[in-house]
């Protein structure tokens, strides 16, 4: 479906705005969603509002949810956009209206003239002016505990889930810190030439509590400290 288009301003790269990813995204957001001509809109809980060309209405909370960031970061970026002379904004106790300065730079009026009818243009632009629905992300208590764990690309996450179940089944809690230690151990085993996913399978198959180098003979008997030292010495000799 034709949704209209705006111009990308190459000067943004020269200014280095791309180094602040949220700032960069917000610039595109306001360029794309700003009213391309004077119009009247209806906002729930507020009523009818008149927008001038290049203006857009929002609340910090709604925009923060849409961008999946803290509202404080949105406020900071809006202030920076103002200092950069990219936009001006006027806040009320219910909403904020931001106006893109030099809006014609990004949305020249000639871009609005094409082979479509006026009705088509209105419908197409309406799809741009209306932000897509925000799908809430449901985060469980369990997810919050694991959110700081970084899973390397060589680790089979489905296999890791099974390993977590195995560790938690009668073997105590597998805390986020314990998981980080286990992943660190797998990384060291990987550096020694062991397939980390096979190491996990070996542990589950043998009913071990720890992670050990792969056994060539598939012997599930756990090594003693002396056996481990002897094998390491043989490997390094």
C-alpha positions in Angstrom: 0.0 0.0 0.0 1.3 3.5 -0.9 2.0 5.3 2.4 3.7 8.5 1.1 7.3 9.5 1.7 9.6 12.2 3.0 13.1 13.3 2.2 16.1 12.0 4.1 18.4 14.9 5.1 22.1 13.9 4.5 23.3 16.8 6.7 22.3 14.8 9.8 25.2 12.5 9.1 27.6 15.5 9.0 26.3 16.8 12.3 26.9 13.4 14.0 23.3 13.1 15.2 23.4 9.4 14.3 25.7 8.8 17.3 22.7 9.3 19.6 20.3 6.5 18.3 17.2 7.7 20.2 17.7 11.3 19.0 18.1 10.0 15.4 15.0 7.9 15.6 12.9 10.8 17.1 14.0 13.1 14.3 12.6 10.6 11.8 9.5 10.0 13.9 8.5 13.7 14.0 9.4 14.2 10.3 7.2 11.2 9.3 4.3 11.8 11.6 4.0 15.6 11.5 0.9 17.0 9.8 1.8 17.6 6.1 -0.9 20.4 6.0 -3.0 22.3 8.4 -5.7 20.1 9.8 -8.0 19.3 12.8 -7.5 16.1 14.7 -9.3 14.5 17.6 -7.3 13.3 20.7 -9.0 11.1 23.2 -9.5 12.8 26.6 -8.7 16.2 25.0 -11.0 16.8 22.1 -10.4 18.6 18.8 -7.0 20.1 18.2 -5.8 22.2 15.3 -2.4 21.3 14.0 -0.4 23.5 11.6 1.8 22.0 8.9 4.9 20.4 10.4 3.3 19.9 13.9 2.7 16.8 15.8 0.9 16.2 19.2 2.1 13.7 21.8 2.5 12.9 25.5 5.8 11.9 27.0 4.4 8.8 28.4 2.8 7.6 25.2 6.0 8.4 23.2 8.2 6.7 25.8 6.0 3.5 25.6 6.2 3.7 21.8 10.0 4.0 21.8 10.3 1.5 24.7 12.4 3.9 26.8 12.1 5.9 30.0 10.1 9.2 29.7 13.0 11.1 31.1 15.1 10.2 28.0 12.3 11.4 25.8 12.3 14.8 27.6 16.0 15.1 27.3 16.0 14.4 23.6 13.1 16.9 23.0 15.2 19.6 24.7 18.2 18.7 22.6 16.1 18.9 19.4 15.1 22.4 20.4 18.7 23.4 21.1 19.7 22.0 17.7 17.0 24.2 16.2 15.4 21.1 14.7 12.1 21.8 16.4 10.2 23.9 18.9 7.6 22.6 21.4 4.9 23.8 23.5 3.6 21.8 26.5 0.3 21.8 28.3 -0.7 19.8 31.3 -2.4 17.3 28.9 -0.1 17.1 25.9 2.8 18.6 24.0 2.8 20.0 20.4 6.2 19.8 18.6 6.8 21.8 15.4 9.5 20.7 13.0 11.5 23.8 11.9 12.0 24.1 8.2 9.6 21.3 7.6 9.6 21.9 3.9 13.2 20.6 3.8 11.9 17.1 4.6 8.4 17.3 3.1 8.4 19.6 0.1 5.0 20.5 -1.1 5.8 19.1 -4.6 6.0 15.6 -3.0 2.3 15.8 -2.4 1.5 16.0 -6.1 1.3 12.7 -7.8 -1.1 10.6 -9.9 -3.3 9.8 -6.9 -6.5 11.6 -6.2 -7.0 14.0 -3.4 -9.0 11.4 -1.5 -6.2 8.8 -2.0 -3.6 11.3 -0.8 -5.7 12.0 2.3 -6.1 8.3 3.0 -2.4 7.6 2.4 -1.2 10.4 4.6 -3.6 9.4 7.3 -1.8 6.1 7.5 1.4 8.1 8.1 -0.1 10.6 10.6 -1.5 7.8 12.7 1.2 5.9 14.7 0.9 2.1 14.5 -0.7 0.5 17.5 1.7 -0.3 20.4 1.9 -4.0 21.2 2.6 -4.3 25.0 5.5 -6.4 25.9 4.6 -8.7 28.8 7.6 -9.2 31.1 7.2 -11.9 33.7 9.0 -11.9 37.0 11.1 -14.7 35.8 12.1 -12.7 32.7 13.2 -9.8 34.8 15.7 -11.9 36.7 17.3 -13.2 33.5 17.3 -9.9 31.5 20.9 -9.2 32.3 22.2 -12.5 31.1 24.0 -12.3 27.7 23.6 -15.5 25.7 26.4 -16.0 23.1 25.4 -16.9 19.6 27.1 -20.3 19.9 24.8 -21.3 22.7 21.6 -23.2 21.7 19.0 -21.3 23.7 16.5 -24.1 23.6 19.0 -26.5 24.9 19.9 -24.0 27.7 16.2 -23.9 28.7 16.3 -27.7 29.1 19.6 -27.4 31.1 17.9 -24.8 33.4 15.1 -27.2 34.1 17.6 -30.0 34.8 19.6 -27.8 37.2 16.4 -26.7 39.0 15.0 -30.2 39.3 16.1 -31.2 42.8 19.5 -29.5 42.5 18.7 -26.1 44.1 18.1 -22.7 42.4 19.9 -21.9 39.2 20.2 -18.2 39.9 21.2 -15.6 37.2 24.6 -15.3 38.8 25.0 -19.1 38.6 23.9 -19.0 35.0 26.6 -16.4 34.2 29.2 -18.6 35.8 28.0 -21.6 33.8 28.2 -19.7 30.5 31.7 -18.5 31.4 32.7 -22.1 32.1 31.3 -23.1 28.7 33.2 -20.4 27.0 36.5 -21.7 28.5 35.6 -25.2 27.5 34.9 -24.0 24.0 38.3 -22.3 23.8 39.8 -25.7 24.7 38.1 -27.3 21.7 34.9 -28.6 23.3 31.5 -28.0 21.7 29.6 -26.2 24.5 26.2 -27.6 23.4 27.6 -31.1 23.5 29.1 -30.4 26.9 25.6 -29.5 28.2 24.1 -32.7 26.6 26.8 -34.7 28.2 26.1 -33.3 31.7 22.3 -33.9 31.4 22.9 -37.5 30.0 25.3 -38.4 32.7 23.4 -36.7 35.5 26.3 -34.5 36.6 26.0 -31.3 38.5 28.8 -29.5 36.7 30.1 -28.9 33.2 33.2 -31.0 32.1 35.3 -31.5 28.9 33.8 -33.9 26.5 34.8 -37.6 27.1 35.8 -39.6 24.1 34.7 -42.9 25.6 31.4 -41.5 26.8 32.2 -42.6 30.3 29.9 -40.8 32.7 32.1 -41.4 35.8 33.1 -38.0 37.2 36.8 -37.4 37.2 38.8 -37.1 40.4 41.0 -34.0 40.8 44.1 -36.2 40.2 42.6 -37.6 37.0 41.8 -34.0 35.8 45.3 -32.8 36.5 46.8 -35.8 34.7 44.6 -35.3 31.6 45.4 -31.5 31.5 49.1 -32.2 31.7 48.9 -34.8 28.9 47.0 -32.3 26.7 49.6 -29.6 27.2 52.6 -31.8 26.7 
